[in-house]
Amino acid sequence: MAVISNKNSKSHKRNRRGHIALNVPNIVLDKATGEYTVAHRVSPNGLYKGRQVIQKASK
């Protein structure tokens, strides 16, 4: 049976796991619609940085 030679302290274990964390998404306020959106993405209206980049298809 495997037995550890030296016990790691709580601080050593927490230092090793220090990079494991939740990432907060980069959310910005869209000036055109007033809604919060993810940065660097085209809004559902087709706006990007205040400009119309995608035209909606008309029926």
Backbone as XML, in Angstrom:
<?xml version="1.0"?>
<chain id="A" units="angstrom">
  <residue number="1" name="MET">
    <atom name="N" x="0.838" y="-1.176" z="0.000"/>
    <atom name="CA" x="0.000" y="0.000" z="0.000"/>
    <atom name="C" x="0.883" y="1.239" z="0.000"/>
  </residue>
  <residue number="2" name="ALA">
    <atom name="N" x="0.523" y="2.235" z="-0.800"/>
    <atom name="CA" x="1.337" y="3.433" z="-0.933"/>
    <atom name="C" x="1.144" y="4.347" z="0.267"/>
  </residue>
  <residue number="3" name="VAL">
    <atom name="N" x="2.243" y="4.829" z="0.788"/>
    <atom name="CA" x="2.222" y="5.736" z="1.934"/>
    <atom name="C" x="3.070" y="6.954" z="1.573"/>
  </residue>
  <residue number="4" name="ILE">
    <atom name="N" x="2.538" y="8.153" z="1.845"/>
    <atom name="CA" x="3.293" y="9.363" z="1.544"/>
    <atom name="C" x="4.471" y="9.476" z="2.488"/>
  </residue>
  <residue number="5" name="SER">
    <atom name="N" x="5.579" y="10.006" z="1.961"/>
    <atom name="CA" x="6.759" y="10.119" z="2.802"/>
    <atom name="C" x="6.686" y="11.344" z="3.691"/>
  </residue>
  <residue number="6" name="ASN">
    <atom name="N" x="6.136" y="12.418" z="3.175"/>
    <atom name="CA" x="5.995" y="13.644" z="3.958"/>
    <atom name="C" x="4.602" y="14.208" z="3.736"/>
  </residue>
  <residue number="7" name="LYS">
    <atom name="N" x="3.982" y="14.647" z="4.802"/>
    <atom name="CA" x="2.646" y="15.225" z="4.697"/>
    <atom name="C" x="2.754" y="16.674" z="4.226"/>
  </residue>
  <residue number="8" name="ASN">
    <atom name="N" x="1.944" y="17.023" z="3.228"/>
    <atom name="CA" x="1.900" y="18.414" z="2.787"/>
    <atom name="C" x="1.003" y="19.203" z="3.722"/>
  </residue>
  <residue number="9" name="SER">
    <atom name="N" x="1.473" y="20.374" z="4.098"/>
    <atom name="CA" x="0.680" y="21.219" z="4.976"/>
    <atom name="C" x="-0.478" y="21.845" z="4.197"/>
  </residue>
  <residue number="10" name="LYS">
    <atom name="N" x="-1.398" y="22.475" z="4.910"/>
    <atom name="CA" x="-2.544" y="23.125" z="4.277"/>
    <atom name="C" x="-2.092" y="24.240" z="3.339"/>
  </residue>
  <residue number="11" name="SER">
    <atom name="N" x="-1.072" y="24.974" z="3.743"/>
    <atom name="CA" x="-0.620" y="26.087" z="2.903"/>
    <atom name="C" x="0.020" y="25.578" z="1.618"/>
  </residue>
  <residue number="12" name="HIS">
    <atom name="N" x="0.753" y="24.497" z="1.669"/>
    <atom name="CA" x="1.357" y="23.943" z="0.449"/>
    <atom name="C" x="0.276" y="23.434" z="-0.492"/>
  </residue>
  <residue number="13" name="LYS">
    <atom name="N" x="-0.722" y="22.792" z="0.060"/>
    <atom name="CA" x="-1.806" y="22.270" z="-0.764"/>
    <atom name="C" x="-2.592" y="23.417" z="-1.399"/>
  </residue>
  <residue number="14" name="ARG">
    <atom name="N" x="-2.835" y="24.470" z="-0.650"/>
    <atom name="CA" x="-3.593" y="25.599" z="-1.171"/>
    <atom name="C" x="-2.775" y="26.399" z="-2.180"/>
  </residue>
  <residue number="15" name="ASN">
    <atom name="N" x="-1.465" y="26.467" z="-2.014"/>
    <atom name="CA" x="-0.619" y="27.129" z="-3.008"/>
    <atom name="C" x="-0.645" y="26.374" z="-4.323"/>
  </residue>
  <residue number="16" name="ARG">
    <atom name="N" x="-0.662" y="25.065" z="-4.247"/>
    <atom name="CA" x="-0.697" y="24.254" z="-5.458"/>
    <atom name="C" x="-2.026" y="24.424" z="-6.188"/>
  </residue>
  <residue number="17" name="ARG">
    <atom name="N" x="-3.094" y="24.597" z="-5.452"/>
    <atom name="CA" x="-4.424" y="24.733" z="-6.036"/>
    <atom name="C" x="-4.834" y="26.189" z="-6.232"/>
  </residue>
  <residue number="18" name="GLY">
    <atom name="N" x="-3.908" y="27.103" z="-6.113"/>
    <atom name="CA" x="-4.233" y="28.520" z="-6.199"/>
    <atom name="C" x="-4.703" y="28.963" z="-7.563"/>
  </residue>
  <residue number="19" name="HIS">
    <atom name="N" x="-4.326" y="28.246" z="-8.618"/>
    <atom name="CA" x="-4.715" y="28.645" z="-9.966"/>
    <atom name="C" x="-6.086" y="28.104" z="-10.342"/>
  </residue>
  <residue number="20" name="ILE">
    <atom name="N" x="-6.662" y="27.246" z="-9.522"/>
    <atom name="CA" x="-7.973" y="26.670" z="-9.811"/>
    <atom name="C" x="-9.027" y="27.625" z="-9.264"/>
  </residue>
  <residue number="21" name="ALA">
    <atom name="N" x="-9.702" y="28.334" z="-10.156"/>
    <atom name="CA" x="-10.709" y="29.311" z="-9.737"/>
    <atom name="C" x="-11.715" y="29.501" z="-10.860"/>
  </residue>
  <residue number="22" name="LEU">
    <atom name="N" x="-12.835" y="30.084" z="-10.530"/>
    <atom name="CA" x="-13.835" y="30.399" z="-11.537"/>
    <atom name="C" x="-13.435" y="31.662" z="-12.282"/>
  </residue>
  <residue number="23" name="ASN">
    <atom name="N" x="-13.647" y="31.675" z="-13.577"/>
    <atom name="CA" x="-13.356" y="32.857" z="-14.382"/>
    <atom name="C" x="-14.619" y="33.699" z="-14.512"/>
  </residue>
  <residue number="24" name="VAL">
    <atom name="N" x="-14.476" y="34.995" z="-14.290"/>
    <atom name="CA" x="-15.601" y="35.912" z="-14.412"/>
    <atom name="C" x="-15.677" y="36.367" z="-15.870"/>
  </residue>
  <residue number="25" name="PRO">
    <atom name="N" x="-16.824" y="36.216" z="-16.526"/>
    <atom name="CA" x="-16.910" y="36.657" z="-17.921"/>
    <atom name="C" x="-16.822" y="38.171" z="-18.025"/>
  </residue>
  <residue number="26" name="ASN">
    <atom name="N" x="-16.271" y="38.638" z="-19.140"/>
    <atom name="CA" x="-16.088" y="40.062" z="-19.369"/>
    <atom name="C" x="-17.404" y="40.634" z="-19.898"/>
  </residue>
  <residue number="27" name="ILE">
    <atom name="N" x="-18.202" y="41.204" z="-19.006"/>
    <atom name="CA" x="-19.518" y="41.717" z="-19.359"/>
    <atom name="C" x="-19.459" y="43.233" z="-19.428"/>
  </residue>
  <residue number="28" name="VAL">
    <atom name="N" x="-20.021" y="43.789" z="-20.514"/>
    <atom name="CA" x="-20.026" y="45.242" z="-20.711"/>
    <atom name="C" x="-21.457" y="45.698" z="-20.975"/>
  </residue>
  <residue number="29" name="LEU">
    <atom name="N" x="-21.689" y="46.971" z="-20.757"/>
    <atom name="CA" x="-23.000" y="47.563" z="-21.003"/>
    <atom name="C" x="-23.072" y="48.035" z="-22.449"/>
  </residue>
  <residue number="30" name="ASP">
    <atom name="N" x="-24.050" y="47.531" z="-23.191"/>
    <atom name="CA" x="-24.248" y="47.942" z="-24.581"/>
    <atom name="C" x="-24.958" y="49.289" z="-24.576"/>
  </residue>
  <residue number="31" name="LYS">
    <atom name="N" x="-24.324" y="50.296" z="-25.147"/>
    <atom name="CA" x="-24.878" y="51.644" z="-25.124"/>
    <atom name="C" x="-26.126" y="51.769" z="-25.987"/>
  </residue>
  <residue number="32" name="ALA">
    <atom name="N" x="-26.189" y="51.002" z="-27.072"/>
    <atom name="CA" x="-27.321" y="51.113" z="-27.986"/>
    <atom name="C" x="-28.593" y="50.542" z="-27.386"/>
  </residue>
  <residue number="33" name="THR">
    <atom name="N" x="-28.482" y="49.373" z="-26.739"/>
    <atom name="CA" x="-29.674" y="48.712" z="-26.211"/>
    <atom name="C" x="-29.841" y="48.882" z="-24.716"/>
  </residue>
  <residue number="34" name="GLY">
    <atom name="N" x="-28.755" y="49.209" z="-24.002"/>
    <atom name="CA" x="-28.825" y="49.346" z="-22.555"/>
    <atom name="C" x="-28.789" y="48.019" z="-21.826"/>
  </residue>
  <residue number="35" name="GLU">
    <atom name="N" x="-28.431" y="46.933" z="-22.520"/>
    <atom name="CA" x="-28.365" y="45.611" z="-21.917"/>
    <atom name="C" x="-26.906" y="45.216" z="-21.714"/>
  </residue>
  <residue number="36" name="TYR">
    <atom name="N" x="-26.690" y="44.305" z="-20.790"/>
    <atom name="CA" x="-25.360" y="43.777" z="-20.565"/>
    <atom name="C" x="-25.102" y="42.623" z="-21.529"/>
  </residue>
  <residue number="37" name="THR">
    <atom name="N" x="-23.938" y="42.657" z="-22.171"/>
    <atom name="CA" x="-23.563" y="41.617" z="-23.121"/>
    <atom name="C" x="-22.123" y="41.211" z="-22.865"/>
  </residue>
  <residue number="38" name="VAL">
    <atom name="N" x="-21.715" y="40.098" z="-23.447"/>
    <atom name="CA" x="-20.334" y="39.652" z="-23.363"/>
    <atom name="C" x="-19.510" y="40.499" z="-24.323"/>
  </residue>
  <residue number="39" name="ALA">
    <atom name="N" x="-18.342" y="40.926" z="-23.889"/>
    <atom name="CA" x="-17.500" y="41.800" z="-24.692"/>
    <atom name="C" x="-17.016" y="41.087" z="-25.951"/>
  </residue>
  <residue number="40" name="HIS">
    <atom name="N" x="-16.790" y="41.844" z="-27.006"/>
    <atom name="CA" x="-16.260" y="41.375" z="-28.288"/>
    <atom name="C" x="-17.176" y="40.355" z="-28.949"/>
  </residue>
  <residue number="41" name="ARG">
    <atom name="N" x="-18.474" y="40.524" z="-28.801"/>
    <atom name="CA" x="-19.455" y="39.671" z="-29.462"/>
    <atom name="C" x="-20.497" y="40.567" z="-30.134"/>
  </residue>
  <residue number="42" name="VAL">
    <atom name="N" x="-21.040" y="40.091" z="-31.221"/>
    <atom name="CA" x="-22.091" y="40.825" z="-31.910"/>
    <atom name="C" x="-23.386" y="40.631" z="-31.133"/>
  </residue>
  <residue number="43" name="SER">
    <atom name="N" x="-24.136" y="41.718" z="-30.912"/>
    <atom name="CA" x="-25.394" y="41.641" z="-30.176"/>
    <atom name="C" x="-26.457" y="40.967" z="-31.042"/>
  </residue>
  <residue number="44" name="PRO">
    <atom name="N" x="-27.551" y="40.508" z="-30.446"/>
    <atom name="CA" x="-28.624" y="39.903" z="-31.246"/>
    <atom name="C" x="-29.221" y="40.860" z="-32.278"/>
  </residue>
  <residue number="45" name="ASN">
    <atom name="N" x="-29.085" y="42.157" z="-32.073"/>
    <atom name="CA" x="-29.572" y="43.145" z="-33.042"/>
    <atom name="C" x="-28.631" y="43.309" z="-34.226"/>
  </residue>
  <residue number="46" name="GLY">
    <atom name="N" x="-27.438" y="42.708" z="-34.162"/>
    <atom name="CA" x="-26.465" y="42.844" z="-35.243"/>
    <atom name="C" x="-25.521" y="44.012" z="-35.055"/>
  </residue>
  <residue number="47" name="LEU">
    <atom name="N" x="-25.462" y="44.581" z="-33.862"/>
    <atom name="CA" x="-24.588" y="45.720" z="-33.586"/>
    <atom name="C" x="-23.280" y="45.256" z="-32.970"/>
  </residue>
  <residue number="48" name="TYR">
    <atom name="N" x="-22.185" y="45.901" z="-33.373"/>
    <atom name="CA" x="-20.876" y="45.668" z="-32.782"/>
    <atom name="C" x="-20.173" y="47.004" z="-32.675"/>
  </residue>
  <residue number="49" name="LYS">
    <atom name="N" x="-19.807" y="47.385" z="-31.469"/>
    <atom name="CA" x="-19.170" y="48.681" z="-31.192"/>
    <atom name="C" x="-20.002" y="49.839" z="-31.716"/>
  </residue>
  <residue number="50" name="GLY">
    <atom name="N" x="-21.323" y="49.737" z="-31.609"/>
    <atom name="CA" x="-22.207" y="50.814" z="-31.998"/>
    <atom name="C" x="-22.505" y="50.890" z="-33.491"/>
  </residue>
  <residue number="51" name="ARG">
    <atom name="N" x="-21.965" y="49.948" z="-34.277"/>
    <atom name="CA" x="-22.193" y="49.951" z="-35.713"/>
    <atom name="C" x="-23.000" y="48.725" z="-36.108"/>
  </residue>
  <residue number="52" name="GLN">
    <atom name="N" x="-23.811" y="48.868" z="-37.134"/>
    <atom name="CA" x="-24.596" y="47.760" z="-37.651"/>
    <atom name="C" x="-23.692" y="46.925" z="-38.550"/>
  </residue>
  <residue number="53" name="VAL">
    <atom name="N" x="-23.382" y="45.682" z="-38.122"/>
    <atom name="CA" x="-22.481" y="44.838" z="-38.903"/>
    <atom name="C" x="-23.206" y="43.692" z="-39.592"/>
  </residue>
  <residue number="54" name="ILE">
    <atom name="N" x="-24.377" y="43.317" z="-39.104"/>
    <atom name="CA" x="-25.167" y="42.247" z="-39.693"/>
    <atom name="C" x="-26.568" y="42.772" z="-39.962"/>
  </residue>
  <residue number="55" name="GLN">
    <atom name="N" x="-26.995" y="42.622" z="-41.187"/>
    <atom name="CA" x="-28.345" y="43.047" z="-41.554"/>
    <atom name="C" x="-29.314" y="41.890" z="-41.327"/>
  </residue>
  <residue number="56" name="LYS">
    <atom name="N" x="-30.462" y="42.193" z="-40.738"/>
    <atom name="CA" x="-31.478" y="41.157" z="-40.538"/>
    <atom name="C" x="-32.138" y="40.846" z="-41.872"/>
  </residue>
  <residue number="57" name="ALA">
    <atom name="N" x="-32.407" y="39.565" z="-42.083"/>
    <atom name="CA" x="-33.058" y="39.156" z="-43.323"/>
    <atom name="C" x="-34.543" y="39.512" z="-43.237"/>
  </residue>
  <residue number="58" name="SER">
    <atom name="N" x="-35.032" y="40.186" z="-44.259"/>
    <atom name="CA" x="-36.460" y="40.541" z="-44.290"/>
    <atom name="C" x="-37.238" y="39.462" z="-45.035"/>
  </residue>
  <residue number="59" name="LYS">
    <atom name="N" x="-38.468" y="39.233" z="-44.605"/>
    <atom name="CA" x="-39.284" y="38.187" z="-45.222"/>
    <atom name="C" x="-40.012" y="38.682" z="-46.441"/>
  </residue>
</chain>
